[in-house]
Amino acid sequence: MGLRNKMFIQHAVTIIMLLAAMYFIVNYTLNKSMIERDTQTLSQYFALHRIEALKIVSDKKISMNQLFSGTYAPFIASHLSANSNFQVQLFAPDETIVGSSSDKENLLKRDDIKAALQGQSATVITEKDGTQFLTYSAPFWYEGKIAGGFRYLLDLSPNMETLRQMRTWFVGAAAGCLVLSLLASYSFASFLMKPLHALQRALKRVSIGDFSSKIEVNTKDEIGELAKDFNHMSNALQHHIELLHYEQGKQKAFYDNITHEFKTPLTSVIGFSELISKMQRIEDVQECNHYIRKESTRLLNMVEELLQTSLKGDEAWRIRPEKVDLGALITDTLRILKPTLAKSMISTTVKGSHFEVYLDPKRTQQVLFNIIDNAIRHSECTHLHIELKEKEGRGTLKIADNGKGIPEQDQSRIFLPPEDKQDRVITQESHGLGLPLCKQLMELQGGEVSLVSRPGKGTEVQLIFNKEMPMKALLQN
């Protein structure tokens, strides 16, 4: 067997093994991530349901014993599962399911309930009638004792369908890649057996970093073709080196932006933690705890995103647009910034009706945090006026302050990237990253941002969102 055929077979076996390994890794990782996502979702629902149940008990509508009795538990379970895609069950300390949002007695196994009654949340995957369920059980602590527990049953059929579609696409793509790789391998093996000595001399020059060197061959036979290919490779290497420097600059900008965003959740966590010591009502303390957890989770997600970016080498912002109530997003943002606004003695008014637009909630909230934070830190304002309007299939959000305004000579450069501002001044309070990041995130969502300011009278920032899914956002997904 010739050397060319040996190389071809070896390459084919290697590619098949790599594709098989990738298949199992992708399948396992996707399945694991979906289970972890669903478990986290059910855990968050439990936290909300626990607060709601405690509120019912604290309002003295029912006692804690009645909460986990056969009389009230079925109604509470049905109420908690309304408008959700999972079943809710309540179980008593004797492992008896006293209430269920479904008429069916799903999943007779009780291992997760036993674990929950021992004080730990438990997640198991079980199967009944050919359908897999994710079962999440959590203990309900009250006055230092476990009064019962909540159990959630989530149908995993959508996850299985997603995995099936992934396998189909992966197998098709892998088959195409295999064919292309084998063709390339056969072609490469054929050319490799030709003028090796000339190539060796050229490679020695490349090894010392001389990518500008070219092989000068005047013949039109195979040696001439090899020389041409090598010259193309040398040019490509030079191009990739230049591209690498460019990508490193982009990655640095991304890291600058995301680390700049860390300060908002940290400020909110500190603010709410300071408020807790001043709270008297348990509901206020619970609300502060809710936002501390929410902002801590957001900070953790940002760290995870930074880690994933480092691992994958992909510094682009990921946009996931969905239909969102813009008014509700504003309300949630102001609640998170409430301690900071109160500390700065800044009042707010919100005008306009609620309506839905397409946006990425996480990225849009970053934009809002930056804009409002800029007003708090730099405008010396005492009031923020927020107005929402619908017009011609688009949603408009205006944020106006009554601060000192921005000088006219600075307004034209305020959205420029930091590298385009030669005289940018970096201080402890300002890095010049916030508003350029806002512009980038809005454009990635297919939206717009603009600013109008009058020195001495205040600044107004206008954000425009689409009421239909923008094509630009679709292409990013």
N, C-alpha and C positions, 0 to 999 in steps of 0.2 A: 504494500500500500504506500502510495507516494506521500510526501510531506504535506502537500496541499490538502489531500483528503483527510489526513490525520488531524490537521488543524481545523478543518471544516467540521469533523465529527466532534472533536473536543469542544469547539465553540457551541455547537448545537446542544450537547448535553449540559453544558454550563448554563446556557440561557433557559433551558427547560427547568432545571433545578431552581434557578433564581425566580422564575415566574411562579413555580409551585410554592416556593417559600413566601413570596409576596402575596400570593392568593390566601394562604392560611393566616398570614400576619394581618392583612387588611380585613379579612372576615372576622377574625378574633377581636381586633381592635375596634371595629365598627360596632360589633355586637356588645362588647364591653362598655363602650362609650354611651350607647343608647340605654343600656341597663343603668349605668351610673347617672345618666341624665334623668331618667324616669324616677330613680330612687330619690334623687335630690329634689325633684318636683314634688313627690309624695311627702317627703320630709317637710318641705316648706308649707304644703297644704296642712299637714298635721299641726305645725306651729300656729297657723292662722285658725284652724278649727279649735285648737286648745284654748286660744284667747277667746274665741266666740263662746265656747262652752263655759269657761270661767266667768264670762260676763253674764251669761244666763243665770249661773249659780249666784254670783255676787248681787245681781238684781233681785235675788230671792224669788225668782219665778219657779224654780224647783230646787230641791236639795241635791247634794252630791250623791246620796244613795239613790235618789230617784233618777238621776242622770244615767246610771247604769242599771236601770230596772227594765223589765219587759214592757212596762206601761209607756214610758216616755222615749226609751232608746230608739225604737223603730222610726218615730217621727223625727227625732234629732238626726239620725243617720240619713234619712231621705232628704231632710233640709240641707245637710252639709254636702250631699252629693249632687245637688241641683246644678245644672249647667256644667257638669263635668263628665269626663269619659271614663270614670272609674267607679267602682262600688265601694261604699263605706259601711263598715261594720263596727259595732261597739261590743266589747266583751267584758264580763265581770271577773272578779278575782278568782272565781272557781273555774275559769276557762270556758264558761258558757257564753256563746254569742247571744246577747240579749236584744240586739237591734241590727237590722240590715236594710240597706237601701234597695235591695232586690228581693223579689219573692223566692228566688232560687237559693238553695243552701250550697254555695260554691265552696269547693275545696275543703274536704273534711279533715285534712291534716291540721294538727294543732301545735306543731313544733315551734312555729314562730310565736304563737300566743304564749307558750311556756317561757320562751326566752324573754318576751316582753314583760311578763309578770315577775321575772327575776331582775328587772330594772334596766334592761338593754333593748334598744330598738333592733328588730330582726327583719332581714330581707331574704325571701326564698323564692325560687321559681318552681312552680308545680304545673301539672298538666291534668286536664279533665276533658273527656270527650274529644280528644285530639286538639284541644286549644291550650296554649300555654298562658299562664297568668303570673304576673309579678306581684307577690304578696309582701306588703310592708306593714309590720305591727310595731306599735310604740306604746310604752307605758304612760298612763295618765297619773302624774304625781299630784297629790293634794294634801297639804299640811304634813309633809314628810312621809306620807304613805302612798302606796299604789292603790288608787281607788278603782282601777279598771284599765281599759286601754282602747285605742283606736286601731282599726285594721283596714287597709286599703287593698283592693283587688283590681289590678290593671291588666286588661287584655293585651297580650303581646302580639296579636295577629298583624297589626301595622308594621311592627318591627321585623317580623318574619318576612313580610312582603318586600320591605325595603332591602333586606339581606338577599332575598331571591333576585330582585332586580339588579343589585350590585354584582352578584355572581354572574348573571347573564352578561352584563356589560363588561365585566372583567375578563371573562373567558373569550368574548369576541375581540376585545382590545389586545389580549395576550396572544391570541392566534395571529392577529395582524402583525403585532410586533415581532413574533417569532419568524413569520415568513420574511419580513423585511430584514431582520437581523441575519437570517441564514443567507439571504441573497447578498447582503453586504459582506458577510463573512467569506462567501465563496469568491466574490470579486476581489476582496482584499488579499485572500490567500493566493490568488492567481498572480496579482501584480507584485506580491512580495518576493516572489522567486526571481524577479528580474534584476536590473542593475543595482545590486546590493552595495557594491564597493563605492560607487558614486554617492549613493545615499548615505553611507557611513561617514564619508568625508564631510558631507553637508551637515549631518547630525552633530559632528564634533563642533562645528561652528555654532550650531544652535545651543549646544550644551554650555557654551560660555556666554550665552545671552545675545548672540549676534543674529537677531531675527531678520535683519535687513539683507543678509546674504542670500544670493540666488544661485541656482544651478544653471550654468550657461551650456546648453546643448543645442546644436544646430540641426540635428537629425529629426526626421519626422516619424521615426519608428517608436517602439515601446519605450526606449530610453528617453526620448523626447517627451512622451506623455508623462512618464514618471517625474521628469524634471519639472514639468508644468504643474503637476499635482503637489509636488513638494513646495514649489514657489507659492502656490495658493495657501498651503498649510502655514507657511512662514508668515504670509500676510494676515491670515486668520489669527494666528497666535499674537501678533502685534496688536490686532484689533481687540482681541479678548483681554489683553493686558490693560489697554486703555479703558475698556468697558468695566473691568474690575475696579479700577480707581473710581469710575463714575458710580458704580453700585455701592462701593464703600461709603461714598458721600451720601447717597440716598439712605443707606442703613443708619448712618450717624444721625441724619435728620429725623428718622423715625424714632430712634432711641431718645433723642432730645425731646421730641413731642410727647412720647408716652410717659417719660419720667416727669415731664412738666405737669402731666395730668394727675400724678400721684397726690399732689397737694390738696386737691379738692375733697376726695373722700377722707383724707386724714384730718382736714380742717373740720369736716362735718362730724366725724367720730369724736374729736376732742370737744366740739361745741355741745353735742348731745350729752356726752359724759359729764360735762360741767353742769348742764341743766338738771340732770337726774338728782343731784344733791339738793336742788331747790324745789323739787316736786313733792307734793303732798298726796295727790290722788294716784291710786295704783294704775288707772288707765293712762295717765300722763307718763308714768314711768315705763309702762309697757310700750307706749308709742315711741318713746325715746330708745328703748331697747330694740324695737323693730327697725328703726332707722340706723342704729349703730350696726346691727347685723347686716342690714342691706348695704350700707356703705363699706363695711368690712369685706363683704362678699364681692362687691364691685372692685375693691382694691386687690383682693386675692385674684380675681379674674384678670385684672390688668397685669399682675405679676405673671400669671400663667400664660397670658398672651405674649408677654415679653420672652418668657422661656421658650415657648413654641416657636417664636420668631427666630430666636437664637439657634434652635435645633434645625429648623427648616431652611434658614437663610432667606426668608421671604419677609421683607419689611413693609409690604403694602398693607394699608388698612382694609379689613374685611367688612364689607357693607352687606347687611341682611335686612332689606326693607320689608316692612309689613304695614298693614292698615292700623293706624293708631289714633286715638282721640287726642288731638293736640292740646285741648284744654286740660285734660287729665294729666298729661305729661308736664304741663306748666305747673299745675297744682302740686304734683309730687316733687318737682324740682324746688319750688319755693319752700315746701316743708323741710326738705333736706338742708336748705340754706337758711332756715329760720334762725338758728342760733347765731350764725355769722351776721345776718341782717340785724337781728336784735342788738347784738354787741356793737354794731356800727350805728345804731339808732336810725335805721333806714326803714321807712314805711313803704308799703306796696299797694297798688290797686290793679285789679285785673278786670278788663272790660271785653265783652264779646261772648258769643255763644260757643258751645262745644261743637266741634266737627272733626271728621276723620280725614287724615291725609296719609300718604305713603312715605314712611321714613324708617330709619334704623333707630329704635328708641335709645339704645346705649350711646350711639355716636351723637345723636341729636342732643341728648342730655349733656354730653361733654361740651357741645357748642354753647348750650344755655349756661352751664356752669362757668365757662370762660368769659362769656359776655357779662353776666351779672357780677362775677368776681372782679372783672376790670372796673366796672362801675363802682363797686365797693371800695377797691383799693386806690383808684386813681382819680375818680371824678369829684370827690368831696361832696357828693350829693346827699340829700336827706329823703328823697322819695324816688321810687321807681314806678312808672306807669306801663302796664303791659296790655296790649290790645290785640285781639284776634279778629280776622275778617276773612270771608270767603268771596272770591271774585273770579269769574271766568274759568272755572275748573281748577283753581289754585287756592291754596291757603296762605294767608299772610300773618306773620307774627311781628309786632313792633314792640321793642323794649326801649323806653325813653327815660332818661334821668334828668334831674334839674341841677346837674353839677357845673363844673367850671368849663366844660367843653374841651375841644382839641384844637390846637392851632391849625390854621389853614394849610401851612406848609407841610404839616405832618400827615394830613388826611389822605393825600394821594399815595403815601408810602405805607400806610398802616397795615394793609393786607399782603405786602410783599414778603416773600420768604426771607428768613434771616440772612442767608448768604448774599442776597441782593441789597442789603442795607449796609453800606460800607461804614457808616458812622454810627452803627447801632451801639447803644450804651447798655451794658448789662449791670443790673443792680440786684440787691437781695430781694427787692419787691417786684422787679420786672426783668424778664428775659427776652421779650419780643417774640415769643413763640405762640401765644394764645390765639390772637386773631388770624394770623396766617393758617393756623391749624383749623380754625372755624371755617375759613373759606374752602380749604381742601376737603373737609368732611362734608360740607354742604354741596359742593360740586360733585363729589362722589355719589351722593344721593340723588343727583339730578336737580338739586335746588339752587338757590341763589342767596347771597348775603350782600348787603350794602349798608353804608354808614353816612349819616348826615350830622354834622355838628356845628354849633354856633358858639364861639368863645363867649363865656360868661352866661350862657343860657342853657347849656346842656347838650346831650348827645342822644341821637336816636339810631338804633340798629334795626334793620328790617331783614327778616328771614322769610323766604318764599319756598313753599313746599308744593308738590304735585298731589292732586287728588286721584290721579291714575298712576299705575306703576310706571315709572320712567324707564325708557329703553336703556339708558346708561347704567341704571342699577341692575337691570335684567342681565346685561352683558357681563357684569362683574360676578354674577352668581353662576 
